[in-house]
Amino acid sequence: MYVPKANAMTAGEVSAFLDAHPAAHLVTVGPDGAPDVTLLPVLHDGDRVIGHLARANEHWRRIAPGSPGLVVVGGADAYVSPGWYASKAEHGRVVPTWNYSEVQLRGAVTVHDDPDWVLDVVTRLTQRHEAGREHPWSVSDAPEKYVAGRLRAIVGVELVVEAVEGKAKLSQNRSDADRRGALAGLRAEGDAAATAVADAMDATLS
């Protein structure tokens, strides 16, 4: 991923971003050289990213043990109109762009076709997403036989992180006046993605 210095996330920002985005695309390349990609819920556990794939999904069968993989964690993204920039009225030398935030993690991927390993991942994922609910659901709430059957329908996947890149492209290369104009324009769009990008920009304004 191309990451200009101004757009690079700090380690703390990467950690916070990963905590806030619990799903990711897993990208690997099969033995025939064709890429495979699946969106899945994940946990970031130290130097590992863990999750699970449907057994019916051929993706996992095409992952050789220890083969290189890429986990792409995407945040909100939105079009930025040059018409929002203050500098448009000054000199007109402006063009459209796209603002977004993303973290990419690279490393070796291993498939775990082990019910106990998968049960641990499913339990931890459930605990994460049920935490804070008035009546949190637990894996143990379902009949044990039913859970065992559902576990047979999935396999675990693990990426051991070797490299991390985080990019927050939020108009840092523009003047404060241009950035405030873009922020106002994004908020005026009224959709959730534009608002989320505006919130991220707002946090970086001086």
Secondary structure as UniProt FT lines:
FT   HELIX           5..7
FT   HELIX           11..20
FT   STRAND          23..29
FT   TURN            31..32
FT   STRAND          35..45
FT   TURN            46..47
FT   STRAND          48..54
FT   TURN            55..56
FT   HELIX           58..62
FT   TURN            65..66
FT   STRAND          67..80
FT   HELIX           82..84
FT   HELIX           87..90
FT   STRAND          97..112
FT   HELIX           115..130
FT   TURN            131..132
FT   HELIX           139..141
FT   HELIX           144..151
FT   TURN            152..153
FT   STRAND          154..169
FT   TURN            172..173
FT   HELIX           176..189
FT   HELIX           192..204
//
